[in-house]
C-alpha cells in the first residue's frame, strides 16, 4: 500500500534558488536532481509522475521530498 507523499510548499525565493541550482553548470547532477524533485513536488506532482519525468527511483523521490518537508 502506498503512503501519502509529503506536501511541499515553497516561497518565491526558494523557487528561484532551486531553479538556479537546476541551471547551474558548476553543481553536481545529484544536487540538481534534488532541486528538480522539490520543485516538481511543490507543483503538486505525485511521486510516480516525478519518477517518470526525471527517470529516478521511487526511494530517491520519496527521500528528498520528505527531507525537504522536514527541514
PDB file of N, H, CA, C and O in Angstrom:
ATOM      1  N   UNK A   1       0.839  -1.168   0.000  1.00  0.00           N
ATOM      2  CA  UNK A   1       0.000   0.000   0.000  1.00  0.00           C
ATOM      3  C   UNK A   1       0.891   1.240   0.000  1.00  0.00           C
ATOM      4  O   UNK A   1       1.844   1.326   0.775  1.00  0.00           O
ATOM      5  N   UNK A   2       0.587   2.174  -0.848  1.00  0.00           N
ATOM      6  H   UNK A   2      -0.187   2.105  -1.477  1.00  0.00           H
ATOM      7  CA  UNK A   2       1.379   3.384  -0.962  1.00  0.00           C
ATOM      8  C   UNK A   2       1.033   4.353   0.160  1.00  0.00           C
ATOM      9  O   UNK A   2      -0.110   4.417   0.612  1.00  0.00           O
ATOM     10  N   UNK A   3       2.029   5.099   0.599  1.00  0.00           N
ATOM     11  H   UNK A   3       2.958   5.046   0.232  1.00  0.00           H
ATOM     12  CA  UNK A   3       1.810   6.103   1.624  1.00  0.00           C
ATOM     13  C   UNK A   3       1.422   7.437   0.995  1.00  0.00           C
ATOM     14  O   UNK A   3       1.368   7.575  -0.227  1.00  0.00           O
ATOM     15  N   UNK A   4       1.161   8.391   1.837  1.00  0.00           N
ATOM     16  H   UNK A   4       1.205   8.279   2.830  1.00  0.00           H
ATOM     17  CA  UNK A   4       0.820   9.727   1.367  1.00  0.00           C
ATOM     18  C   UNK A   4       2.114  10.514   1.203  1.00  0.00           C
ATOM     19  O   UNK A   4       2.937  10.562   2.117  1.00  0.00           O
ATOM     20  N   UNK A   5       2.289  11.129   0.040  1.00  0.00           N
ATOM     21  H   UNK A   5       1.620  11.090  -0.703  1.00  0.00           H
ATOM     22  CA  UNK A   5       3.503  11.892  -0.243  1.00  0.00           C
ATOM     23  C   UNK A   5       3.541  13.155   0.607  1.00  0.00           C
ATOM     24  O   UNK A   5       2.511  13.769   0.887  1.00  0.00           O
ATOM     25  N   UNK A   6       4.743  13.526   1.009  1.00  0.00           N
ATOM     26  H   UNK A   6       5.580  13.028   0.782  1.00  0.00           H
ATOM     27  CA  UNK A   6       4.936  14.749   1.783  1.00  0.00           C
ATOM     28  C   UNK A   6       4.510  15.962   0.962  1.00  0.00           C
ATOM     29  O   UNK A   6       4.912  16.108  -0.192  1.00  0.00           O
ATOM     30  N   UNK A   7       3.702  16.823   1.555  1.00  0.00           N
ATOM     31  H   UNK A   7       3.376  16.705   2.493  1.00  0.00           H
ATOM     32  CA  UNK A   7       3.265  18.045   0.889  1.00  0.00           C
ATOM     33  C   UNK A   7       4.380  19.079   0.974  1.00  0.00           C
ATOM     34  O   UNK A   7       4.950  19.305   2.041  1.00  0.00           O
ATOM     35  N   UNK A   8       4.682  19.698  -0.149  1.00  0.00           N
ATOM     36  H   UNK A   8       4.219  19.515  -1.016  1.00  0.00           H
ATOM     37  CA  UNK A   8       5.763  20.672  -0.216  1.00  0.00           C
ATOM     38  C   UNK A   8       5.186  22.044  -0.561  1.00  0.00           C
ATOM     39  O   UNK A   8       4.452  22.196  -1.538  1.00  0.00           O
ATOM     40  N   UNK A   9       5.524  23.021   0.244  1.00  0.00           N
ATOM     41  H   UNK A   9       6.120  22.897   1.038  1.00  0.00           H
ATOM     42  CA  UNK A   9       5.156  24.418  -0.009  1.00  0.00           C
ATOM     43  C   UNK A   9       6.458  25.214  -0.042  1.00  0.00           C
ATOM     44  O   UNK A   9       7.246  25.157   0.902  1.00  0.00           O
ATOM     45  N   UNK A  10       6.685  25.954  -1.124  1.00  0.00           N
ATOM     46  H   UNK A  10       6.045  26.000  -1.890  1.00  0.00           H
ATOM     47  CA  UNK A  10       7.878  26.781  -1.210  1.00  0.00           C
ATOM     48  C   UNK A  10       7.477  28.204  -1.583  1.00  0.00           C
ATOM     49  O   UNK A  10       6.481  28.429  -2.271  1.00  0.00           O
ATOM     50  N   UNK A  11       8.277  29.155  -1.112  1.00  0.00           N
ATOM     51  H   UNK A  11       9.086  28.972  -0.553  1.00  0.00           H
ATOM     52  CA  UNK A  11       8.010  30.546  -1.468  1.00  0.00           C
ATOM     53  C   UNK A  11       8.778  30.895  -2.746  1.00  0.00           C
ATOM     54  O   UNK A  11       9.542  30.083  -3.268  1.00  0.00           O
ATOM     55  N   UNK A  12       8.564  32.107  -3.232  1.00  0.00           N
ATOM     56  H   UNK A  12       7.944  32.767  -2.808  1.00  0.00           H
ATOM     57  CA  UNK A  12       9.190  32.522  -4.492  1.00  0.00           C
ATOM     58  C   UNK A  12      10.707  32.517  -4.401  1.00  0.00           C
ATOM     59  O   UNK A  12      11.377  32.133  -5.359  1.00  0.00           O
ATOM     60  N   UNK A  13      11.261  32.935  -3.272  1.00  0.00           N
ATOM     61  H   UNK A  13      10.717  33.247  -2.494  1.00  0.00           H
ATOM     62  CA  UNK A  13      12.712  32.943  -3.096  1.00  0.00           C
ATOM     63  C   UNK A  13      13.281  31.523  -3.178  1.00  0.00           C
ATOM     64  O   UNK A  13      14.288  31.293  -3.847  1.00  0.00           O
ATOM     65  N   UNK A  14      12.645  30.590  -2.509  1.00  0.00           N
ATOM     66  H   UNK A  14      11.826  30.777  -1.965  1.00  0.00           H
ATOM     67  CA  UNK A  14      13.095  29.195  -2.560  1.00  0.00           C
ATOM     68  C   UNK A  14      12.986  28.647  -3.980  1.00  0.00           C
ATOM     69  O   UNK A  14      13.869  27.929  -4.449  1.00  0.00           O
ATOM     70  N   UNK A  15      11.910  28.989  -4.648  1.00  0.00           N
ATOM     71  H   UNK A  15      11.192  29.572  -4.267  1.00  0.00           H
ATOM     72  CA  UNK A  15      11.712  28.535  -6.028  1.00  0.00           C
ATOM     73  C   UNK A  15      12.838  29.080  -6.925  1.00  0.00           C
ATOM     74  O   UNK A  15      13.392  28.344  -7.741  1.00  0.00           O
ATOM     75  N   UNK A  16      13.166  30.350  -6.771  1.00  0.00           N
ATOM     76  H   UNK A  16      12.716  30.948  -6.108  1.00  0.00           H
ATOM     77  CA  UNK A  16      14.244  30.955  -7.562  1.00  0.00           C
ATOM     78  C   UNK A  16      15.578  30.260  -7.310  1.00  0.00           C
ATOM     79  O   UNK A  16      16.330  29.997  -8.248  1.00  0.00           O
ATOM     80  N   UNK A  17      15.870  29.964  -6.053  1.00  0.00           N
ATOM     81  H   UNK A  17      15.259  30.177  -5.291  1.00  0.00           H
ATOM     82  CA  UNK A  17      17.122  29.286  -5.700  1.00  0.00           C
ATOM     83  C   UNK A  17      17.170  27.893  -6.322  1.00  0.00           C
ATOM     84  O   UNK A  17      18.194  27.496  -6.879  1.00  0.00           O
ATOM     85  N   UNK A  18      16.081  27.159  -6.229  1.00  0.00           N
ATOM     86  H   UNK A  18      15.250  27.481  -5.777  1.00  0.00           H
ATOM     87  CA  UNK A  18      16.045  25.808  -6.800  1.00  0.00           C
ATOM     88  C   UNK A  18      16.222  25.845  -8.313  1.00  0.00           C
ATOM     89  O   UNK A  18      16.909  24.988  -8.870  1.00  0.00           O
ATOM     90  N   UNK A  19      15.623  26.810  -8.981  1.00  0.00           N
ATOM     91  H   UNK A  19      15.065  27.505  -8.528  1.00  0.00           H
ATOM     92  CA  UNK A  19      15.781  26.939 -10.440  1.00  0.00           C
ATOM     93  C   UNK A  19      17.229  27.284 -10.812  1.00  0.00           C
ATOM     94  O   UNK A  19      17.734  26.806 -11.828  1.00  0.00           O
ATOM     95  N   UNK A  20      17.894  28.102 -10.006  1.00  0.00           N
ATOM     96  H   UNK A  20      17.484  28.491  -9.181  1.00  0.00           H
ATOM     97  CA  UNK A  20      19.305  28.421 -10.248  1.00  0.00           C
ATOM     98  C   UNK A  20      20.169  27.177 -10.101  1.00  0.00           C
ATOM     99  O   UNK A  20      21.099  26.962 -10.878  1.00  0.00           O
ATOM    100  N   UNK A  21      19.860  26.363  -9.107  1.00  0.00           N
ATOM    101  H   UNK A  21      19.104  26.538  -8.475  1.00  0.00           H
ATOM    102  CA  UNK A  21      20.606  25.110  -8.907  1.00  0.00           C
ATOM    103  C   UNK A  21      20.451  24.216 -10.133  1.00  0.00           C
ATOM    104  O   UNK A  21      21.429  23.642 -10.611  1.00  0.00           O
ATOM    105  N   UNK A  22      19.243  24.098 -10.636  1.00  0.00           N
ATOM    106  H   UNK A  22      18.449  24.565 -10.247  1.00  0.00           H
ATOM    107  CA  UNK A  22      18.985  23.234 -11.797  1.00  0.00           C
ATOM    108  C   UNK A  22      19.757  23.722 -13.019  1.00  0.00           C
ATOM    109  O   UNK A  22      20.267  22.907 -13.788  1.00  0.00           O
ATOM    110  N   UNK A  23      19.851  25.035 -13.211  1.00  0.00           N
ATOM    111  H   UNK A  23      19.437  25.697 -12.586  1.00  0.00           H
ATOM    112  CA  UNK A  23      20.529  25.600 -14.392  1.00  0.00           C
ATOM    113  C   UNK A  23      22.050  25.645 -14.253  1.00  0.00           C
ATOM    114  O   UNK A  23      22.753  25.803 -15.251  1.00  0.00           O
ATOM    115  N   UNK A  24      22.561  25.511 -13.049  1.00  0.00           N
ATOM    116  H   UNK A  24      21.990  25.383 -12.238  1.00  0.00           H
ATOM    117  CA  UNK A  24      23.989  25.658 -12.809  1.00  0.00           C
ATOM    118  C   UNK A  24      24.797  24.569 -13.517  1.00  0.00           C
ATOM    119  O   UNK A  24      24.408  23.402 -13.560  1.00  0.00           O
ATOM    120  N   UNK A  25      25.927  24.991 -14.064  1.00  0.00           N
ATOM    121  H   UNK A  25      26.243  25.939 -14.029  1.00  0.00           H
ATOM    122  CA  UNK A  25      26.863  24.034 -14.662  1.00  0.00           C
ATOM    123  C   UNK A  25      27.976  23.670 -13.679  1.00  0.00           C
ATOM    124  O   UNK A  25      28.802  22.801 -13.958  1.00  0.00           O
ATOM    125  N   UNK A  26      27.988  24.336 -12.536  1.00  0.00           N
ATOM    126  H   UNK A  26      27.316  25.042 -12.309  1.00  0.00           H
ATOM    127  CA  UNK A  26      29.043  24.121 -11.556  1.00  0.00           C
ATOM    128  C   UNK A  26      28.647  23.112 -10.471  1.00  0.00           C
ATOM    129  O   UNK A  26      29.509  22.575  -9.775  1.00  0.00           O
ATOM    130  N   UNK A  27      27.351  22.861 -10.331  1.00  0.00           N
ATOM    131  H   UNK A  27      26.650  23.298 -10.895  1.00  0.00           H
ATOM    132  CA  UNK A  27      26.875  21.964  -9.280  1.00  0.00           C
ATOM    133  C   UNK A  27      26.674  20.560  -9.836  1.00  0.00           C
ATOM    134  O   UNK A  27      26.453  20.385 -11.034  1.00  0.00           O
ATOM    135  N   UNK A  28      26.750  19.580  -8.975  1.00  0.00           N
ATOM    136  H   UNK A  28      26.929  19.723  -8.002  1.00  0.00           H
ATOM    137  CA  UNK A  28      26.637  18.197  -9.395  1.00  0.00           C
ATOM    138  C   UNK A  28      25.221  17.790  -9.778  1.00  0.00           C
ATOM    139  O   UNK A  28      24.243  18.437  -9.402  1.00  0.00           O
ATOM    140  N   UNK A  29      25.140  16.722 -10.521  1.00  0.00           N
ATOM    141  H   UNK A  29      25.934  16.196 -10.826  1.00  0.00           H
ATOM    142  CA  UNK A  29      23.870  16.189 -11.002  1.00  0.00           C
ATOM    143  C   UNK A  29      22.957  15.791  -9.841  1.00  0.00           C
ATOM    144  O   UNK A  29      21.744  15.983  -9.919  1.00  0.00           O
ATOM    145  N   UNK A  30      23.513  15.253  -8.791  1.00  0.00           N
ATOM    146  H   UNK A  30      24.498  15.097  -8.727  1.00  0.00           H
ATOM    147  CA  UNK A  30      22.709  14.800  -7.655  1.00  0.00           C
ATOM    148  C   UNK A  30      21.977  15.982  -7.013  1.00  0.00           C
ATOM    149  O   UNK A  30      20.792  15.880  -6.698  1.00  0.00           O
ATOM    150  N   UNK A  31      22.673  17.090  -6.820  1.00  0.00           N
ATOM    151  H   UNK A  31      23.636  17.173  -7.076  1.00  0.00           H
ATOM    152  CA  UNK A  31      22.050  18.274  -6.241  1.00  0.00           C
ATOM    153  C   UNK A  31      20.967  18.820  -7.181  1.00  0.00           C
ATOM    154  O   UNK A  31      19.914  19.269  -6.730  1.00  0.00           O
ATOM    155  N   UNK A  32      21.231  18.776  -8.467  1.00  0.00           N
ATOM    156  H   UNK A  32      22.086  18.411  -8.834  1.00  0.00           H
ATOM    157  CA  UNK A  32      20.240  19.233  -9.442  1.00  0.00           C
ATOM    158  C   UNK A  32      19.002  18.341  -9.423  1.00  0.00           C
ATOM    159  O   UNK A  32      17.881  18.834  -9.544  1.00  0.00           O
ATOM    160  N   UNK A  33      19.199  17.040  -9.272  1.00  0.00           N
ATOM    161  H   UNK A  33      20.110  16.640  -9.174  1.00  0.00           H
ATOM    162  CA  UNK A  33      18.055  16.129  -9.165  1.00  0.00           C
ATOM    163  C   UNK A  33      17.222  16.429  -7.928  1.00  0.00           C
ATOM    164  O   UNK A  33      15.993  16.398  -7.985  1.00  0.00           O
ATOM    165  N   UNK A  34      17.868  16.715  -6.832  1.00  0.00           N
ATOM    166  H   UNK A  34      18.867  16.741  -6.786  1.00  0.00           H
ATOM    167  CA  UNK A  34      17.147  17.048  -5.597  1.00  0.00           C
ATOM    168  C   UNK A  34      16.298  18.294  -5.806  1.00  0.00           C
ATOM    169  O   UNK A  34      15.142  18.340  -5.385  1.00  0.00           O
ATOM    170  N   UNK A  35      16.867  19.300  -6.450  1.00  0.00           N
ATOM    171  H   UNK A  35      17.806  19.263  -6.792  1.00  0.00           H
ATOM    172  CA  UNK A  35      16.132  20.535  -6.727  1.00  0.00           C
ATOM    173  C   UNK A  35      14.939  20.255  -7.647  1.00  0.00           C
ATOM    174  O   UNK A  35      13.862  20.818  -7.450  1.00  0.00           O
ATOM    175  N   UNK A  36      15.121  19.400  -8.638  1.00  0.00           N
ATOM    176  H   UNK A  36      15.995  18.942  -8.798  1.00  0.00           H
ATOM    177  CA  UNK A  36      14.021  19.041  -9.546  1.00  0.00           C
ATOM    178  C   UNK A  36      12.899  18.342  -8.791  1.00  0.00           C
ATOM    179  O   UNK A  36      11.722  18.615  -9.027  1.00  0.00           O
ATOM    180  N   UNK A  37      13.259  17.456  -7.897  1.00  0.00           N
ATOM    181  H   UNK A  37      14.215  17.235  -7.706  1.00  0.00           H
ATOM    182  CA  UNK A  37      12.258  16.724  -7.104  1.00  0.00           C
ATOM    183  C   UNK A  37      11.440  17.704  -6.273  1.00  0.00           C
ATOM    184  O   UNK A  37      10.212  17.628  -6.257  1.00  0.00           O
ATOM    185  N   UNK A  38      12.108  18.616  -5.587  1.00  0.00           N
ATOM    186  H   UNK A  38      13.106  18.677  -5.601  1.00  0.00           H
ATOM    187  CA  UNK A  38      11.408  19.560  -4.713  1.00  0.00           C
ATOM    188  C   UNK A  38      10.506  20.481  -5.528  1.00  0.00           C
ATOM    189  O   UNK A  38       9.359  20.716  -5.147  1.00  0.00           O
ATOM    190  N   UNK A  39      11.009  21.003  -6.643  1.00  0.00           N
ATOM    191  H   UNK A  39      11.940  20.812  -6.952  1.00  0.00           H
ATOM    192  CA  UNK A  39      10.180  21.873  -7.479  1.00  0.00           C
ATOM    193  C   UNK A  39       8.955  21.135  -8.013  1.00  0.00           C
ATOM    194  O   UNK A  39       7.846  21.670  -7.992  1.00  0.00           O
ATOM    195  N   UNK A  40       9.150  19.932  -8.481  1.00  0.00           N
ATOM    196  H   UNK A  40      10.050  19.497  -8.498  1.00  0.00           H
ATOM    197  CA  UNK A  40       8.032  19.145  -9.007  1.00  0.00           C
ATOM    198  C   UNK A  40       7.027  18.823  -7.907  1.00  0.00           C
ATOM    199  O   UNK A  40       5.818  18.864  -8.134  1.00  0.00           O
ATOM    200  N   UNK A  41       7.522  18.507  -6.726  1.00  0.00           N
ATOM    201  H   UNK A  41       8.505  18.474  -6.541  1.00  0.00           H
ATOM    202  CA  UNK A  41       6.629  18.216  -5.600  1.00  0.00           C
ATOM    203  C   UNK A  41       5.827  19.452  -5.211  1.00  0.00           C
ATOM    204  O   UNK A  41       4.648  19.349  -4.875  1.00  0.00           O
ATOM    205  N   UNK A  42       6.462  20.615  -5.257  1.00  0.00           N
ATOM    206  H   UNK A  42       7.420  20.699  -5.530  1.00  0.00           H
ATOM    207  CA  UNK A  42       5.765  21.860  -4.940  1.00  0.00           C
ATOM    208  C   UNK A  42       4.693  22.180  -5.975  1.00  0.00           C
ATOM    209  O   UNK A  42       3.730  22.888  -5.683  1.00  0.00           O
ATOM    210  N   UNK A  43       4.865  21.658  -7.180  1.00  0.00           N
ATOM    211  H   UNK A  43       5.648  21.083  -7.418  1.00  0.00           H
ATOM    212  CA  UNK A  43       3.875  21.827  -8.249  1.00  0.00           C
ATOM    213  C   UNK A  43       2.785  20.767  -8.167  1.00  0.00           C
ATOM    214  O   UNK A  43       1.970  20.627  -9.079  1.00  0.00           O
ATOM    215  N   UNK A  44       2.779  20.019  -7.060  1.00  0.00           N
ATOM    216  H   UNK A  44       3.442  20.133  -6.319  1.00  0.00           H
ATOM    217  CA  UNK A  44       1.753  19.009  -6.747  1.00  0.00           C
ATOM    218  C   UNK A  44       1.820  17.761  -7.625  1.00  0.00           C
ATOM    219  O   UNK A  44       0.819  17.059  -7.773  1.00  0.00           O
ATOM    220  N   UNK A  45       2.988  17.475  -8.209  1.00  0.00           N
ATOM    221  H   UNK A  45       3.800  18.045  -8.089  1.00  0.00           H
ATOM    222  CA  UNK A  45       3.147  16.226  -8.933  1.00  0.00           C
ATOM    223  C   UNK A  45       3.269  15.083  -7.928  1.00  0.00           C
ATOM    224  O   UNK A  45       3.804  15.264  -6.834  1.00  0.00           O
ATOM    225  N   UNK A  46       2.781  13.929  -8.298  1.00  0.00           N
ATOM    226  H   UNK A  46       2.347  13.782  -9.186  1.00  0.00           H
ATOM    227  CA  UNK A  46       2.908  12.756  -7.443  1.00  0.00           C
ATOM    228  C   UNK A  46       4.319  12.194  -7.569  1.00  0.00           C
ATOM    229  O   UNK A  46       5.055  12.545  -8.491  1.00  0.00           O
ATOM    230  N   UNK A  47       4.685  11.333  -6.652  1.00  0.00           N
ATOM    231  H   UNK A  47       4.087  11.047  -5.903  1.00  0.00           H
ATOM    232  CA  UNK A  47       5.995  10.691  -6.733  1.00  0.00           C
ATOM    233  C   UNK A  47       6.146   9.904  -8.022  1.00  0.00           C
ATOM    234  O   UNK A  47       7.213   9.922  -8.637  1.00  0.00           O
ATOM    235  N   UNK A  48       5.093   9.214  -8.440  1.00  0.00           N
ATOM    236  H   UNK A  48       4.226   9.200  -7.941  1.00  0.00           H
ATOM    237  CA  UNK A  48       5.153   8.446  -9.684  1.00  0.00           C
ATOM    238  C   UNK A  48       5.365   9.354 -10.891  1.00  0.00           C
ATOM    239  O   UNK A  48       6.113   9.003 -11.802  1.00  0.00           O
ATOM    240  N   UNK A  49       4.720  10.508 -10.907  1.00  0.00           N
ATOM    241  H   UNK A  49       4.111  10.794 -10.167  1.00  0.00           H
ATOM    242  CA  UNK A  49       4.906  11.457 -12.004  1.00  0.00           C
ATOM    243  C   UNK A  49       6.329  12.000 -12.018  1.00  0.00           C
ATOM    244  O   UNK A  49       6.933  12.148 -13.080  1.00  0.00           O
ATOM    245  N   UNK A  50       6.858  12.293 -10.844  1.00  0.00           N
ATOM    246  H   UNK A  50       6.367  12.173  -9.981  1.00  0.00           H
ATOM    247  CA  UNK A  50       8.220  12.803 -10.745  1.00  0.00           C
ATOM    248  C   UNK A  50       9.209  11.733 -11.209  1.00  0.00           C
ATOM    249  O   UNK A  50      10.139  12.030 -11.959  1.00  0.00           O
ATOM    250  N   UNK A  51       9.014  10.507 -10.771  1.00  0.00           N
ATOM    251  H   UNK A  51       8.259  10.266 -10.161  1.00  0.00           H
ATOM    252  CA  UNK A  51       9.875   9.399 -11.183  1.00  0.00           C
ATOM    253  C   UNK A  51       9.907   9.279 -12.694  1.00  0.00           C
ATOM    254  O   UNK A  51      10.978   9.179 -13.293  1.00  0.00           O
ATOM    255  N   UNK A  52       8.735   9.288 -13.307  1.00  0.00           N
ATOM    256  H   UNK A  52       7.865   9.369 -12.820  1.00  0.00           H
ATOM    257  CA  UNK A  52       8.639   9.126 -14.758  1.00  0.00           C
ATOM    258  C   UNK A  52       9.266  10.310 -15.492  1.00  0.00           C
ATOM    259  O   UNK A  52       9.965  10.125 -16.489  1.00  0.00           O
ATOM    260  N   UNK A  53       9.021  11.506 -15.011  1.00  0.00           N
ATOM    261  H   UNK A  53       8.454  11.657 -14.201  1.00  0.00           H
ATOM    262  CA  UNK A  53       9.510  12.707 -15.683  1.00  0.00           C
ATOM    263  C   UNK A  53      11.030  12.799 -15.674  1.00  0.00           C
ATOM    264  O   UNK A  53      11.631  13.209 -16.667  1.00  0.00           O
ATOM    265  N   UNK A  54      11.654  12.423 -14.570  1.00  0.00           N
ATOM    266  H   UNK A  54      11.166  12.090 -13.763  1.00  0.00           H
ATOM    267  CA  UNK A  54      13.098  12.591 -14.431  1.00  0.00           C
ATOM    268  C   UNK A  54      13.876  11.269 -14.454  1.00  0.00           C
ATOM    269  O   UNK A  54      15.102  11.279 -14.349  1.00  0.00           O
ATOM    270  N   UNK A  55      13.191  10.152 -14.587  1.00  0.00           N
ATOM    271  H   UNK A  55      12.195  10.144 -14.672  1.00  0.00           H
ATOM    272  CA  UNK A  55      13.869   8.860 -14.651  1.00  0.00           C
ATOM    273  C   UNK A  55      14.574   8.480 -13.357  1.00  0.00           C
ATOM    274  O   UNK A  55      15.679   7.939 -13.382  1.00  0.00           O
ATOM    275  N   UNK A  56      13.932   8.765 -12.226  1.00  0.00           N
ATOM    276  H   UNK A  56      13.035   9.205 -12.206  1.00  0.00           H
ATOM    277  CA  UNK A  56      14.526   8.500 -10.915  1.00  0.00           C
ATOM    278  C   UNK A  56      13.857   7.310 -10.237  1.00  0.00           C
ATOM    279  O   UNK A  56      12.756   6.907 -10.611  1.00  0.00           O
ATOM    280  N   UNK A  57      14.532   6.757  -9.240  1.00  0.00           N
ATOM    281  H   UNK A  57      15.426   7.084  -8.936  1.00  0.00           H
ATOM    282  CA  UNK A  57      13.991   5.648  -8.472  1.00  0.00           C
ATOM    283  C   UNK A  57      12.995   6.177  -7.432  1.00  0.00           C
ATOM    284  O   UNK A  57      13.102   7.311  -6.965  1.00  0.00           O
ATOM    285  N   UNK A  58      12.026   5.326  -7.085  1.00  0.00           N
ATOM    286  H   UNK A  58      11.939   4.405  -7.464  1.00  0.00           H
ATOM    287  CA  UNK A  58      10.985   5.707  -6.125  1.00  0.00           C
ATOM    288  C   UNK A  58      11.573   6.143  -4.792  1.00  0.00           C
ATOM    289  O   UNK A  58      11.158   7.162  -4.239  1.00  0.00           O
ATOM    290  N   UNK A  59      12.532   5.387  -4.270  1.00  0.00           N
ATOM    291  H   UNK A  59      12.869   4.560  -4.720  1.00  0.00           H
ATOM    292  CA  UNK A  59      13.081   5.717  -2.958  1.00  0.00           C
ATOM    293  C   UNK A  59      13.777   7.080  -2.950  1.00  0.00           C
ATOM    294  O   UNK A  59      13.746   7.781  -1.939  1.00  0.00           O
ATOM    295  N   UNK A  60      14.400   7.460  -4.062  1.00  0.00           N
ATOM    296  H   UNK A  60      14.426   6.890  -4.883  1.00  0.00           H
ATOM    297  CA  UNK A  60      15.096   8.754  -4.132  1.00  0.00           C
ATOM    298  C   UNK A  60      14.089   9.903  -4.085  1.00  0.00           C
ATOM    299  O   UNK A  60      14.310  10.889  -3.383  1.00  0.00           O
ATOM    300  N   UNK A  61      12.994   9.783  -4.823  1.00  0.00           N
ATOM    301  H   UNK A  61      12.816   8.981  -5.393  1.00  0.00           H
ATOM    302  CA  UNK A  61      11.971  10.829  -4.832  1.00  0.00           C
ATOM    303  C   UNK A  61      11.348  10.968  -3.447  1.00  0.00           C
ATOM    304  O   UNK A  61      11.208  12.078  -2.933  1.00  0.00           O
ATOM    305  N   UNK A  62      10.979   9.852  -2.853  1.00  0.00           N
ATOM    306  H   UNK A  62      11.093   8.951  -3.271  1.00  0.00           H
ATOM    307  CA  UNK A  62      10.363   9.868  -1.522  1.00  0.00           C
ATOM    308  C   UNK A  62      11.321  10.456  -0.487  1.00  0.00           C
ATOM    309  O   UNK A  62      10.918  11.272   0.342  1.00  0.00           O
ATOM    310  N   UNK A  63      12.570  10.047  -0.537  1.00  0.00           N
ATOM    311  H   UNK A  63      12.896   9.384  -1.211  1.00  0.00           H
ATOM    312  CA  UNK A  63      13.575  10.522   0.417  1.00  0.00           C
ATOM    313  C   UNK A  63      13.728  12.036   0.375  1.00  0.00           C
ATOM    314  O   UNK A  63      13.647  12.692   1.414  1.00  0.00           O
ATOM    315  N   UNK A  64      13.947  12.596  -0.800  1.00  0.00           N
ATOM    316  H   UNK A  64      14.013  12.063  -1.644  1.00  0.00           H
ATOM    317  CA  UNK A  64      14.229  14.027  -0.878  1.00  0.00           C
ATOM    318  C   UNK A  64      12.994  14.886  -0.692  1.00  0.00           C
ATOM    319  O   UNK A  64      13.078  16.009  -0.194  1.00  0.00           O
ATOM    320  N   UNK A  65      11.864  14.364  -1.087  1.00  0.00           N
ATOM    321  H   UNK A  65      11.796  13.453  -1.492  1.00  0.00           H
ATOM    322  CA  UNK A  65      10.617  15.085  -0.836  1.00  0.00           C
ATOM    323  C   UNK A  65      10.382  15.197   0.690  1.00  0.00           C
ATOM    324  O   UNK A  65      10.031  16.262   1.197  1.00  0.00           O
ATOM    325  N   UNK A  66      10.580  14.095   1.390  1.00  0.00           N
ATOM    326  H   UNK A  66      10.866  13.230   0.978  1.00  0.00           H
ATOM    327  CA  UNK A  66      10.379  14.057   2.839  1.00  0.00           C
ATOM    328  C   UNK A  66      11.428  14.889   3.567  1.00  0.00           C
ATOM    329  O   UNK A  66      11.091  15.626   4.493  1.00  0.00           O
ATOM    330  N   UNK A  67      12.691  14.786   3.169  1.00  0.00           N
ATOM    331  H   UNK A  67      12.965  14.187   2.416  1.00  0.00           H
ATOM    332  CA  UNK A  67      13.747  15.561   3.827  1.00  0.00           C
ATOM    333  C   UNK A  67      13.515  17.058   3.682  1.00  0.00           C
ATOM    334  O   UNK A  67      13.716  17.812   4.634  1.00  0.00           O
ATOM    335  N   UNK A  68      13.094  17.493   2.494  1.00  0.00           N
ATOM    336  H   UNK A  68      12.931  16.880   1.720  1.00  0.00           H
ATOM    337  CA  UNK A  68      12.836  18.922   2.312  1.00  0.00           C
ATOM    338  C   UNK A  68      11.686  19.370   3.205  1.00  0.00           C
ATOM    339  O   UNK A  68      11.768  20.424   3.837  1.00  0.00           O
ATOM    340  N   UNK A  69      10.634  18.595   3.262  1.00  0.00           N
ATOM    341  H   UNK A  69      10.568  17.739   2.748  1.00  0.00           H
ATOM    342  CA  UNK A  69       9.492  18.946   4.106  1.00  0.00           C
ATOM    343  C   UNK A  69       9.906  19.037   5.571  1.00  0.00           C
ATOM    344  O   UNK A  69       9.490  19.955   6.278  1.00  0.00           O
ATOM    345  N   UNK A  70      10.717  18.097   6.027  1.00  0.00           N
ATOM    346  H   UNK A  70      11.056  17.351   5.453  1.00  0.00           H
ATOM    347  CA  UNK A  70      11.109  18.051   7.436  1.00  0.00           C
ATOM    348  C   UNK A  70      12.079  19.163   7.829  1.00  0.00           C
ATOM    349  O   UNK A  70      12.166  19.519   9.004  1.00  0.00           O
ATOM    350  N   UNK A  71      12.795  19.703   6.878  1.00  0.00           N
ATOM    351  H   UNK A  71      12.725  19.413   5.923  1.00  0.00           H
ATOM    352  CA  UNK A  71      13.725  20.792   7.172  1.00  0.00           C
ATOM    353  C   UNK A  71      12.978  22.078   7.154  1.00  0.00           C
ATOM    354  O   UNK A  71      13.565  23.136   7.377  1.00  0.00           O
TER     355      UNK A  71
END
